[in-house]
Amino acid sequence: YTVAAPDMRGYGDSSKPSTIDSYNTDALADDMMAIATALDAEHWVAVGHDWGSAVAWRCALRFPESVVGVFSLSVPHLPAASIPATQSFELMYPDRFYYVRYFQEIGLAEAELEQDPRLALKTIFFALSGDAPKGEWAKARAKDAPLLADLISPPAGPLSFISDKELDQYADAYREGGFFGPISWYRNLDRNADQGRAYGNQEIAQPAGFLCGDKEIILSMAPQALDAMRVLCSDLRCEEVLPNAGHWIQQERPEEVTQALLRFLQGVWHGV
């Protein structure tokens, strides 16, 4: 297979627009279509993890003639929210910390994370991994707490799923590019929901696959998410949950993720 694995908008060596609305999901899906077009890919499969999953699902809705399948890691396909994001924050977490709410104030998270990008990344990577206690990322904390202070400290040596060399490369990229772009993905929730509703019932008609770890924090925060995905994906061909794995599933369990994706691709391309 030909594989395109770009630095997404706001990350690495890709462009980093200075306006929040530049990071809406339709625009990010358009980036992926532009890459496919540049590669002369008439048909392609969208694959994503976390926010990349949201982009992959949107690609399937936005480009149904081109995207012949979608495979998501960690984040199921969910219907567009029916209430404003700020209202949902207060309903779900009225008196406790919620990282997405924390990310809404421009500059607040950026200032915290940019103090020491390497330590910030290592702390986040560890807290969301299968090596940390289950639920560590979403544990109860004061509503006005910072992001990192109360999280479990990562081990002194290398993480089990990311080498120090890789971590250094990530940290260098964030030191150069900053955190405004990546965090601004979280600042388009209402805009993304408006866009999502424009696709009608938001059903994914193409073959779909989903894989996550059993310590996936998204499923802890949204326990009905898999049921919602099953309703919206009419051709869900793969749904796998790997034991003792956390959020960074492709780093934590690369061989199993690769094999699951290959099985899915073989079935999809056989029918194209």
KOLFIMAR-795696 format. One record per residue (C-alpha): residue number from 1; residue in one letter; chain; x, y, z. Coordinates in steps of 0.001 Angstrom, whole numbers, padded with zeros to 6 digits. Example, Ala and Ser with C-alpha at 12.3 -4.5 7.8 and 13.67 -1.06 7.14 Angstrom:
# KOLFIMAR-795696
<atom 1; a; A; <012300; -004500; 007800>> <atom 2; s; A; <013670; -001060; 007140>> 
END
This chain:
# KOLFIMAR-795696
<atom 1; y; A; <000000; 000000; 000000>> <atom 2; t; A; <000985; 003626; -000508>> <atom 3; v; A; <000868; 005294; 002896>> <atom 4; a; A; <000762; 009039; 003581>> <atom 5; a; A; <001482; 009962; 007204>> <atom 6; p; A; <001608; 013761; 007299>> <atom 7; d; A; <002351; 016144; 010103>> <atom 8; m; A; <-001183; 017409; 010658>> <atom 9; r; A; <-002020; 021100; 010470>> <atom 10; g; A; <-000462; 022836; 013478>> <atom 11; y; A; <002111; 020099; 014061>> <atom 12; g; A; <005724; 019396; 013119>> <atom 13; d; A; <006782; 020822; 009780>> <atom 14; s; A; <003262; 021525; 008522>> <atom 15; s; A; <001686; 024984; 008413>> <atom 16; k; A; <000518; 026519; 011693>> <atom 17; p; A; <-002249; 029059; 011035>> <atom 18; s; A; <-002722; 031727; 013699>> <atom 19; t; A; <-006541; 031685; 013664>> <atom 20; i; A; <-008547; 029202; 015716>> <atom 21; d; A; <-011127; 028472; 013030>> <atom 22; s; A; <-008343; 027244; 010730>> <atom 23; y; A; <-008352; 024020; 012766>> <atom 24; n; A; <-011964; 022989; 012150>> <atom 25; t; A; <-012598; 019407; 011104>> <atom 26; d; A; <-013809; 020114; 007568>> <atom 27; a; A; <-010627; 022074; 006872>> <atom 28; l; A; <-008503; 019250; 008270>> <atom 29; a; A; <-010364; 016725; 006120>> <atom 30; d; A; <-009733; 018952; 003113>> <atom 31; d; A; <-006012; 018736; 003895>> <atom 32; m; A; <-006208; 014959; 003661>> <atom 33; m; A; <-008076; 015133; 000358>> <atom 34; a; A; <-005414; 017492; -000980>> <atom 35; i; A; <-002717; 014969; -000081>> <atom 36; a; A; <-004643; 012152; -001770>> <atom 37; t; A; <-005075; 014289; -004873>> <atom 38; a; A; <-001368; 015122; -004927>> <atom 39; l; A; <-000641; 011382; -004795>> <atom 40; d; A; <-003111; 010666; -007631>> <atom 41; a; A; <-005123; 008458; -005274>> <atom 42; e; A; <-008564; 008135; -006822>> <atom 43; h; A; <-009689; 005919; -003930>> <atom 44; w; A; <-008207; 005813; -000452>> <atom 45; v; A; <-008779; 004667; 003111>> <atom 46; a; A; <-008757; 007244; 005915>> <atom 47; v; A; <-006918; 006102; 009052>> <atom 48; g; A; <-006663; 008162; 012219>> <atom 49; h; A; <-005999; 008193; 015940>> <atom 50; d; A; <-007632; 010459; 018549>> <atom 51; w; A; <-008285; 013812; 016827>> <atom 52; g; A; <-007030; 012143; 013675>> <atom 53; s; A; <-009930; 009720; 014088>> <atom 54; a; A; <-012368; 012626; 013988>> <atom 55; v; A; <-010699; 013764; 010770>> <atom 56; a; A; <-010820; 010248; 009294>> <atom 57; w; A; <-014527; 009874; 010074>> <atom 58; r; A; <-015162; 013312; 008561>> <atom 59; c; A; <-013242; 012355; 005421>> <atom 60; a; A; <-015622; 009440; 004939>> <atom 61; l; A; <-018619; 011768; 005202>> <atom 62; r; A; <-017120; 014613; 003185>> <atom 63; f; A; <-015634; 012588; 000321>> <atom 64; p; A; <-017821; 009492; -000070>> <atom 65; e; A; <-016812; 008951; -003703>> <atom 66; s; A; <-013097; 008866; -002835>> <atom 67; v; A; <-012875; 007389; 000662>> <atom 68; v; A; <-013607; 003671; 000385>> <atom 69; g; A; <-013014; 002840; 004035>> <atom 70; v; A; <-012194; 004358; 007413>> <atom 71; f; A; <-010199; 002852; 010281>> <atom 72; s; A; <-010117; 004543; 013662>> <atom 73; l; A; <-007872; 004079; 016653>> <atom 74; s; A; <-009216; 005020; 020093>> <atom 75; v; A; <-012073; 007389; 019144>> <atom 76; p; A; <-015391; 005960; 017871>> <atom 77; h; A; <-017592; 007776; 015386>> <atom 78; l; A; <-020093; 009856; 017357>> <atom 79; p; A; <-022997; 012060; 016306>> <atom 80; a; A; <-022518; 015810; 016381>> <atom 81; a; A; <-023235; 017326; 019780>> <atom 82; s; A; <-026710; 018814; 020149>> <atom 83; i; A; <-025777; 021405; 022804>> <atom 84; p; A; <-022957; 023982; 023007>> <atom 85; a; A; <-019637; 022701; 024293>> <atom 86; t; A; <-019590; 024971; 027337>> <atom 87; q; A; <-022985; 023635; 028381>> <atom 88; s; A; <-021814; 020036; 028037>> <atom 89; f; A; <-018743; 020789; 030167>> <atom 90; e; A; <-020942; 021982; 033008>> <atom 91; l; A; <-023283; 019022; 032706>> <atom 92; m; A; <-020510; 016434; 032722>> <atom 93; y; A; <-017953; 018064; 035020>> <atom 94; p; A; <-019647; 020884; 036957>> <atom 95; d; A; <-017300; 020899; 039936>> <atom 96; r; A; <-014121; 019232; 038753>> <atom 97; f; A; <-011294; 019629; 036295>> <atom 98; y; A; <-011915; 018789; 032654>> <atom 99; y; A; <-009012; 019137; 030267>> <atom 100; v; A; <-011103; 020178; 027242>> <atom 101; r; A; <-012612; 023063; 029214>> <atom 102; y; A; <-009109; 024002; 030399>> <atom 103; f; A; <-007969; 024185; 026767>> <atom 104; q; A; <-010586; 026782; 025794>> <atom 105; e; A; <-008812; 029859; 027225>> <atom 106; i; A; <-006238; 030979; 024678>> <atom 107; g; A; <-002742; 031017; 026125>> <atom 108; l; A; <-003436; 029235; 029412>> <atom 109; a; A; <-002509; 025691; 028386>> <atom 110; e; A; <000133; 026960; 025984>> <atom 111; a; A; <001963; 028726; 028810>> <atom 112; e; A; <001913; 025641; 031033>> <atom 113; l; A; <003003; 023169; 028372>> <atom 114; e; A; <005664; 025367; 026795>> <atom 115; q; A; <007554; 025760; 030091>> <atom 116; d; A; <009101; 022311; 029568>> <atom 117; p; A; <007714; 020576; 026464>> <atom 118; r; A; <009638; 017367; 027040>> <atom 119; l; A; <008406; 016884; 030609>> <atom 120; a; A; <004887; 017918; 029600>> <atom 121; l; A; <004772; 015386; 026781>> <atom 122; k; A; <006267; 012603; 028878>> <atom 123; t; A; <003759; 013239; 031672>> <atom 124; i; A; <000809; 013242; 029254>> <atom 125; f; A; <002042; 010195; 027345>> <atom 126; f; A; <002484; 008201; 030540>> <atom 127; a; A; <-000785; 009265; 032200>> <atom 128; l; A; <-002815; 008115; 029197>> <atom 129; s; A; <-000905; 004888; 028600>> <atom 130; g; A; <-001596; 001349; 029647>> <atom 131; d; A; <001321; 001588; 032080>> <atom 132; a; A; <-000480; 004144; 034269>> <atom 133; p; A; <-003379; 003332; 036608>> <atom 134; k; A; <-006651; 003076; 034717>> <atom 135; g; A; <-008517; 006370; 034746>> <atom 136; e; A; <-005474; 008425; 035742>> <atom 137; w; A; <-006150; 011087; 033108>> <atom 138; a; A; <-009759; 011646; 034198>> <atom 139; k; A; <-009358; 011318; 037959>> <atom 140; a; A; <-011149; 013886; 040134>> <atom 141; r; A; <-009228; 017121; 040527>> <atom 142; a; A; <-010022; 020710; 041458>> <atom 143; k; A; <-011943; 022540; 038739>> <atom 144; d; A; <-009309; 025294; 038478>> <atom 145; a; A; <-006288; 022965; 038596>> <atom 146; p; A; <-003573; 023133; 035933>> <atom 147; l; A; <-003242; 020244; 033512>> <atom 148; l; A; <-000084; 018543; 034752>> <atom 149; a; A; <000348; 019185; 038473>> <atom 150; d; A; <-001790; 016376; 039884>> <atom 151; l; A; <-001009; 013721; 037274>> <atom 152; i; A; <001120; 010732; 038200>> <atom 153; s; A; <004826; 011306; 037608>> <atom 154; p; A; <006308; 009342; 034714>> <atom 155; p; A; <009186; 006945; 035364>> <atom 156; a; A; <012704; 008340; 035414>> <atom 157; g; A; <013876; 006278; 032440>> <atom 158; p; A; <012421; 005847; 028962>> <atom 159; l; A; <008737; 005088; 028578>> <atom 160; s; A; <008018; 001521; 027533>> <atom 161; f; A; <006384; 002569; 024247>> <atom 162; i; A; <008389; 005651; 023182>> <atom 163; s; A; <012167; 005823; 023150>> <atom 164; d; A; <013969; 008832; 024562>> <atom 165; k; A; <015108; 009668; 021030>> <atom 166; e; A; <011516; 009780; 019800>> <atom 167; l; A; <010438; 011809; 022815>> <atom 168; d; A; <013241; 014285; 022169>> <atom 169; q; A; <012107; 014649; 018557>> <atom 170; y; A; <008548; 015410; 019665>> <atom 171; a; A; <009781; 017895; 022276>> <atom 172; d; A; <011984; 019689; 019744>> <atom 173; a; A; <009046; 019996; 017349>> <atom 174; y; A; <006854; 021544; 020045>> <atom 175; r; A; <009593; 023910; 021186>> <atom 176; e; A; <009811; 025213; 017636>> <atom 177; g; A; <006121; 025180; 016698>> <atom 178; g; A; <004440; 025787; 020033>> <atom 179; f; A; <001147; 024394; 021333>> <atom 180; f; A; <-001337; 026948; 019948>> <atom 181; g; A; <-002118; 024947; 016810>> <atom 182; p; A; <-002560; 021546; 018464>> <atom 183; i; A; <-004681; 022927; 021304>> <atom 184; s; A; <-006804; 024958; 018879>> <atom 185; w; A; <-008174; 021668; 017545>> <atom 186; y; A; <-010119; 021620; 020855>> <atom 187; r; A; <-011403; 025174; 020341>> <atom 188; n; A; <-013634; 024349; 017377>> <atom 189; l; A; <-016096; 022027; 019097>> <atom 190; d; A; <-019229; 024032; 018308>> <atom 191; r; A; <-018073; 024749; 014763>> <atom 192; n; A; <-017296; 021066; 014233>> <atom 193; a; A; <-020733; 020088; 015525>> <atom 194; d; A; <-022430; 022544; 013157>> <atom 195; q; A; <-020443; 021060; 010299>> <atom 196; g; A; <-021292; 017527; 011359>> <atom 197; r; A; <-025020; 018184; 011395>> <atom 198; a; A; <-024751; 019398; 007796>> <atom 199; y; A; <-024064; 015763; 006805>> <atom 200; g; A; <-027574; 014698; 007819>> <atom 201; n; A; <-027742; 011485; 009806>> <atom 202; q; A; <-023910; 011271; 009784>> <atom 203; e; A; <-024009; 007578; 008939>> <atom 204; i; A; <-020785; 006036; 007662>> <atom 205; a; A; <-021730; 003854; 004706>> <atom 206; q; A; <-018198; 002750; 003839>> <atom 207; p; A; <-016517; -000248; 005497>> <atom 208; a; A; <-015304; 000853; 008930>> <atom 209; g; A; <-012913; -000502; 011522>> <atom 210; f; A; <-012215; 000420; 015133>> <atom 211; l; A; <-009487; -000605; 017562>> <atom 212; c; A; <-008579; 000596; 021047>> <atom 213; g; A; <-007068; -000528; 024335>> <atom 214; d; A; <-009149; -001661; 027290>> <atom 215; k; A; <-007717; 001256; 029301>> <atom 216; e; A; <-008810; 003783; 026669>> <atom 217; i; A; <-009844; 006952; 028487>> <atom 218; i; A; <-012337; 007989; 025804>> <atom 219; l; A; <-014460; 004929; 026540>> <atom 220; s; A; <-014249; 005625; 030267>> <atom 221; m; A; <-015509; 009171; 029738>> <atom 222; a; A; <-018142; 008156; 027160>> <atom 223; p; A; <-019225; 004585; 028022>> <atom 224; q; A; <-021993; 004585; 025382>> <atom 225; a; A; <-019647; 005591; 022577>> <atom 226; l; A; <-019273; 002118; 021095>> <atom 227; d; A; <-023030; 001659; 020954>> <atom 228; a; A; <-023360; 005001; 019164>> <atom 229; m; A; <-020682; 004007; 016663>> <atom 230; r; A; <-022407; 000706; 015921>> <atom 231; v; A; <-025590; 002584; 015040>> <atom 232; l; A; <-023820; 005107; 012792>> <atom 233; c; A; <-021532; 002627; 010996>> <atom 234; s; A; <-023658; 000377; 008790>> <atom 235; d; A; <-020669; -001720; 007685>> <atom 236; l; A; <-018555; -002044; 010823>> <atom 237; r; A; <-016185; -004854; 009916>> <atom 238; c; A; <-013734; -004646; 012793>> <atom 239; e; A; <-014150; -003777; 016455>> <atom 240; e; A; <-011222; -004833; 018616>> <atom 241; v; A; <-010253; -003982; 022190>> <atom 242; l; A; <-006720; -004963; 023167>> <atom 243; p; A; <-006143; -005913; 026814>> <atom 244; n; A; <-003749; -003971; 029034>> <atom 245; a; A; <-003350; -001166; 026499>> <atom 246; g; A; <-003993; 002545; 026846>> <atom 247; h; A; <-004545; 005510; 024567>> <atom 248; w; A; <-001343; 005369; 022503>> <atom 249; i; A; <-002381; 002085; 020986>> <atom 250; q; A; <-000239; 002279; 017841>> <atom 251; q; A; <002895; 002875; 019937>> <atom 252; e; A; <001980; 000515; 022751>> <atom 253; r; A; <000914; -002410; 020551>> <atom 254; p; A; <002301; -001708; 017071>> <atom 255; e; A; <002307; -005263; 015757>> <atom 256; e; A; <-001286; -006000; 016708>> <atom 257; v; A; <-002475; -002647; 015364>> <atom 258; t; A; <-000631; -003197; 012090>> <atom 259; q; A; <-002060; -006666; 011629>> <atom 260; a; A; <-005612; -005489; 012369>> <atom 261; l; A; <-005244; -002645; 009892>> <atom 262; l; A; <-003820; -004939; 007223>> <atom 263; r; A; <-006705; -007374; 007633>> <atom 264; f; A; <-009146; -004511; 007268>> <atom 265; l; A; <-007377; -003077; 004207>> <atom 266; q; A; <-007259; -006430; 002473>> <atom 267; g; A; <-011013; -006789; 002818>> <atom 268; v; A; <-011708; -003235; 001684>> <atom 269; w; A; <-009455; -003252; -001369>> <atom 270; h; A; <-010767; -006628; -002454>> <atom 271; g; A; <-014135; -004974; -002944>> <atom 272; v; A; <-012936; -001819; -004761>> 
END
